[in-house]
Amino acid sequence: MKKRKNTGKAKGSKFEREVSKMCDTWWCVAHKTFWRTEGSGAMEQPGDIAPRLLPRQTPPWFPFLIECKSYKEVSFFSLYNKETKTGPKILKWWRQVEEAQGRAVLELNFPINDALKLLVFKQNYGRVLCAFDPIEFYFFNDDIIEKARKDGVYMSVSFPEFDHDVIIMEFEAFRNLYNKDICEELFKEVE
């Protein structure tokens, strides 16, 4: 039996479309407002998902720089296993998000509040998870941590390579905790 070519790329593209739909619902905008970026993270627009740039329309404000990963297995232990020369999967993925944020802020002049790192990932047939930097989310306070723990959706990950922890939780719970109104109140710059 022949193995199909580019199945990983097709699976990644399908997952990016799924996350785009989730972002439409999360941000209360029309279907297909969010979409895969040109070249999915290419130099023109960092990240994998963003509001589409349509003629004669201003895209909605969105403070996140999203990188998407879909893998056959993303178990807790596989996140820590040294699978590549660059280290565990999550460390490799997180570095990609940091590089995309660096491009956005330094080269494309995005305000830092419009490029908050958000890694969205899942394994086959698994729940969609996300990882984020709690320092950027300065309102990730004790009340929110307690709510996340009660929902059973919160985990803090530390690596010697990180200068601080990264928070992992279900993407749905993240979207509920950080809805559009809260994000606008905390991150959107006054015009």
MARBA-106564 format. One record per residue (C-alpha): residue number from 0; residue in three letters; y, x negated, z. Coordinates in steps of 0.25 Angstrom, whole numbers. Layout:
# MARBA-106564
<node i="NUM" aa="ala" y="Y" x="X" z="Z"/>
...
***
This chain:
# MARBA-106564
<node i="0" aa="met" y="0" x="0" z="0"/>
<node i="1" aa="lys" y="13" x="-6" z="-4"/>
<node i="2" aa="lys" y="24" x="-7" z="6"/>
<node i="3" aa="arg" y="37" x="0" z="3"/>
<node i="4" aa="lys" y="49" x="-10" z="1"/>
<node i="5" aa="asn" y="61" x="-8" z="10"/>
<node i="6" aa="thr" y="55" x="2" z="19"/>
<node i="7" aa="gly" y="63" x="-4" z="31"/>
<node i="8" aa="lys" y="76" x="-3" z="23"/>
<node i="9" aa="ala" y="73" x="11" z="20"/>
<node i="10" aa="lys" y="70" x="14" z="34"/>
<node i="11" aa="gly" y="82" x="8" z="39"/>
<node i="12" aa="ser" y="91" x="16" z="29"/>
<node i="13" aa="lys" y="84" x="29" z="33"/>
<node i="14" aa="phe" y="87" x="26" z="47"/>
<node i="15" aa="glu" y="102" x="23" z="44"/>
<node i="16" aa="arg" y="103" x="36" z="37"/>
<node i="17" aa="glu" y="97" x="43" z="50"/>
<node i="18" aa="val" y="107" x="36" z="59"/>
<node i="19" aa="ser" y="118" x="40" z="49"/>
<node i="20" aa="lys" y="114" x="55" z="51"/>
<node i="21" aa="met" y="114" x="53" z="67"/>
<node i="22" aa="cys" y="128" x="47" z="66"/>
<node i="23" aa="asp" y="133" x="59" z="58"/>
<node i="24" aa="thr" y="127" x="68" z="69"/>
<node i="25" aa="trp" y="132" x="59" z="80"/>
<node i="26" aa="trp" y="146" x="58" z="74"/>
<node i="27" aa="cys" y="147" x="73" z="70"/>
<node i="28" aa="val" y="150" x="70" z="56"/>
<node i="29" aa="ala" y="145" x="75" z="42"/>
<node i="30" aa="his" y="131" x="72" z="38"/>
<node i="31" aa="lys" y="131" x="58" z="31"/>
<node i="32" aa="thr" y="144" x="54" z="37"/>
<node i="33" aa="phe" y="137" x="42" z="42"/>
<node i="34" aa="trp" y="129" x="33" z="33"/>
<node i="35" aa="arg" y="122" x="20" z="31"/>
<node i="36" aa="thr" y="133" x="10" z="28"/>
<node i="37" aa="glu" y="134" x="3" z="14"/>
<node i="38" aa="gly" y="124" x="-8" z="14"/>
<node i="39" aa="ser" y="120" x="-3" z="28"/>
<node i="40" aa="gly" y="128" x="-13" z="37"/>
<node i="41" aa="ala" y="134" x="-21" z="25"/>
<node i="42" aa="met" y="147" x="-28" z="26"/>
<node i="43" aa="glu" y="156" x="-16" z="22"/>
<node i="44" aa="gln" y="152" x="-7" z="33"/>
<node i="45" aa="pro" y="144" x="-13" z="45"/>
<node i="46" aa="gly" y="133" x="-6" z="52"/>
<node i="47" aa="asp" y="122" x="4" z="45"/>
<node i="48" aa="ile" y="129" x="17" z="48"/>
<node i="49" aa="ala" y="143" x="22" z="47"/>
<node i="50" aa="pro" y="152" x="33" z="43"/>
<node i="51" aa="arg" y="152" x="34" z="27"/>
<node i="52" aa="leu" y="164" x="30" z="20"/>
<node i="53" aa="leu" y="167" x="41" z="11"/>
<node i="54" aa="pro" y="179" x="42" z="1"/>
<node i="55" aa="arg" y="191" x="50" z="7"/>
<node i="56" aa="gln" y="185" x="51" z="21"/>
<node i="57" aa="thr" y="187" x="44" z="33"/>
<node i="58" aa="pro" y="174" x="40" z="40"/>
<node i="59" aa="pro" y="172" x="45" z="54"/>
<node i="60" aa="trp" y="175" x="35" z="65"/>
<node i="61" aa="phe" y="162" x="29" z="70"/>
<node i="62" aa="pro" y="162" x="18" z="81"/>
<node i="63" aa="phe" y="148" x="12" z="78"/>
<node i="64" aa="leu" y="142" x="2" z="70"/>
<node i="65" aa="ile" y="127" x="6" z="68"/>
<node i="66" aa="glu" y="116" x="-3" z="64"/>
<node i="67" aa="cys" y="102" x="4" z="61"/>
<node i="68" aa="lys" y="88" x="-1" z="63"/>
<node i="69" aa="ser" y="75" x="6" z="60"/>
<node i="70" aa="tyr" y="62" x="-1" z="63"/>
<node i="71" aa="lys" y="48" x="2" z="63"/>
<node i="72" aa="glu" y="47" x="-2" z="78"/>
<node i="73" aa="val" y="59" x="-3" z="88"/>
<node i="74" aa="ser" y="52" x="-3" z="101"/>
<node i="75" aa="phe" y="59" x="-8" z="114"/>
<node i="76" aa="phe" y="50" x="-21" z="113"/>
<node i="77" aa="ser" y="53" x="-23" z="98"/>
<node i="78" aa="leu" y="67" x="-23" z="101"/>
<node i="79" aa="tyr" y="65" x="-36" z="110"/>
<node i="80" aa="asn" y="54" x="-42" z="102"/>
<node i="81" aa="lys" y="58" x="-55" z="94"/>
<node i="82" aa="glu" y="55" x="-50" z="80"/>
<node i="83" aa="thr" y="64" x="-59" z="72"/>
<node i="84" aa="lys" y="71" x="-72" z="73"/>
<node i="85" aa="thr" y="83" x="-65" z="78"/>
<node i="86" aa="gly" y="76" x="-58" z="89"/>
<node i="87" aa="pro" y="73" x="-44" z="93"/>
<node i="88" aa="lys" y="76" x="-33" z="84"/>
<node i="89" aa="ile" y="87" x="-27" z="92"/>
<node i="90" aa="leu" y="94" x="-40" z="94"/>
<node i="91" aa="lys" y="93" x="-42" z="79"/>
<node i="92" aa="trp" y="99" x="-28" z="76"/>
<node i="93" aa="trp" y="109" x="-29" z="87"/>
<node i="94" aa="arg" y="114" x="-42" z="80"/>
<node i="95" aa="gln" y="116" x="-34" z="67"/>
<node i="96" aa="val" y="124" x="-24" z="74"/>
<node i="97" aa="glu" y="133" x="-34" z="80"/>
<node i="98" aa="glu" y="135" x="-41" z="67"/>
<node i="99" aa="ala" y="139" x="-28" z="60"/>
<node i="100" aa="gln" y="149" x="-25" z="71"/>
<node i="101" aa="gly" y="154" x="-39" z="70"/>
<node i="102" aa="arg" y="156" x="-37" z="55"/>
<node i="103" aa="ala" y="163" x="-23" z="57"/>
<node i="104" aa="val" y="173" x="-28" z="68"/>
<node i="105" aa="leu" y="176" x="-42" z="62"/>
<node i="106" aa="glu" y="175" x="-41" z="47"/>
<node i="107" aa="leu" y="177" x="-26" z="45"/>
<node i="108" aa="asn" y="188" x="-24" z="56"/>
<node i="109" aa="phe" y="181" x="-12" z="63"/>
<node i="110" aa="pro" y="186" x="-10" z="77"/>
<node i="111" aa="ile" y="175" x="-13" z="87"/>
<node i="112" aa="asn" y="175" x="1" z="92"/>
<node i="113" aa="asp" y="171" x="5" z="77"/>
<node i="114" aa="ala" y="159" x="-4" z="77"/>
<node i="115" aa="leu" y="151" x="-2" z="90"/>
<node i="116" aa="lys" y="137" x="-8" z="88"/>
<node i="117" aa="leu" y="126" x="3" z="87"/>
<node i="118" aa="leu" y="112" x="-1" z="83"/>
<node i="119" aa="val" y="103" x="11" z="79"/>
<node i="120" aa="phe" y="88" x="9" z="78"/>
<node i="121" aa="lys" y="75" x="15" z="78"/>
<node i="122" aa="gln" y="60" x="13" z="76"/>
<node i="123" aa="asn" y="51" x="21" z="67"/>
<node i="124" aa="tyr" y="50" x="36" z="72"/>
<node i="125" aa="gly" y="58" x="31" z="85"/>
<node i="126" aa="arg" y="71" x="36" z="91"/>
<node i="127" aa="val" y="84" x="30" z="86"/>
<node i="128" aa="leu" y="90" x="20" z="96"/>
<node i="129" aa="cys" y="103" x="13" z="96"/>
<node i="130" aa="ala" y="108" x="0" z="103"/>
<node i="131" aa="phe" y="123" x="-2" z="106"/>
<node i="132" aa="asp" y="131" x="-12" z="114"/>
<node i="133" aa="pro" y="136" x="-6" z="127"/>
<node i="134" aa="ile" y="148" x="-15" z="128"/>
<node i="135" aa="glu" y="154" x="-9" z="116"/>
<node i="136" aa="phe" y="151" x="5" z="121"/>
<node i="137" aa="tyr" y="159" x="3" z="134"/>
<node i="138" aa="phe" y="157" x="17" z="138"/>
<node i="139" aa="phe" y="142" x="15" z="139"/>
<node i="140" aa="asn" y="145" x="18" z="154"/>
<node i="141" aa="asp" y="135" x="21" z="166"/>
<node i="142" aa="asp" y="136" x="36" z="163"/>
<node i="143" aa="ile" y="131" x="34" z="148"/>
<node i="144" aa="ile" y="121" x="24" z="153"/>
<node i="145" aa="glu" y="115" x="34" z="163"/>
<node i="146" aa="lys" y="115" x="45" z="152"/>
<node i="147" aa="ala" y="108" x="36" z="143"/>
<node i="148" aa="arg" y="98" x="32" z="153"/>
<node i="149" aa="lys" y="95" x="47" z="157"/>
<node i="150" aa="asp" y="92" x="50" z="142"/>
<node i="151" aa="gly" y="83" x="38" z="142"/>
<node i="152" aa="val" y="90" x="32" z="130"/>
<node i="153" aa="tyr" y="96" x="19" z="136"/>
<node i="154" aa="met" y="91" x="5" z="136"/>
<node i="155" aa="ser" y="99" x="-8" z="137"/>
<node i="156" aa="val" y="94" x="-20" z="130"/>
<node i="157" aa="ser" y="97" x="-35" z="133"/>
<node i="158" aa="phe" y="95" x="-47" z="125"/>
<node i="159" aa="pro" y="99" x="-61" z="128"/>
<node i="160" aa="glu" y="106" x="-62" z="115"/>
<node i="161" aa="phe" y="115" x="-50" z="119"/>
<node i="162" aa="asp" y="127" x="-52" z="128"/>
<node i="163" aa="his" y="124" x="-38" z="134"/>
<node i="164" aa="asp" y="114" x="-26" z="133"/>
<node i="165" aa="val" y="113" x="-17" z="121"/>
<node i="166" aa="ile" y="110" x="-2" z="124"/>
<node i="167" aa="ile" y="99" x="5" z="117"/>
<node i="168" aa="met" y="97" x="20" z="117"/>
<node i="169" aa="glu" y="93" x="31" z="108"/>
<node i="170" aa="phe" y="103" x="34" z="97"/>
<node i="171" aa="glu" y="104" x="48" z="99"/>
<node i="172" aa="ala" y="108" x="46" z="114"/>
<node i="173" aa="phe" y="118" x="36" z="110"/>
<node i="174" aa="arg" y="124" x="46" z="100"/>
<node i="175" aa="asn" y="125" x="56" z="112"/>
<node i="176" aa="leu" y="131" x="47" z="122"/>
<node i="177" aa="tyr" y="141" x="41" z="112"/>
<node i="178" aa="asn" y="145" x="53" z="104"/>
<node i="179" aa="lys" y="157" x="53" z="94"/>
<node i="180" aa="asp" y="167" x="59" z="104"/>
<node i="181" aa="ile" y="163" x="48" z="115"/>
<node i="182" aa="cys" y="164" x="37" z="104"/>
<node i="183" aa="glu" y="177" x="42" z="99"/>
<node i="184" aa="glu" y="183" x="42" z="113"/>
<node i="185" aa="leu" y="178" x="29" z="116"/>
<node i="186" aa="phe" y="179" x="20" z="104"/>
<node i="187" aa="lys" y="188" x="27" z="93"/>
<node i="188" aa="glu" y="201" x="19" z="93"/>
<node i="189" aa="val" y="214" x="28" z="94"/>
<node i="190" aa="glu" y="220" x="29" z="80"/>
***
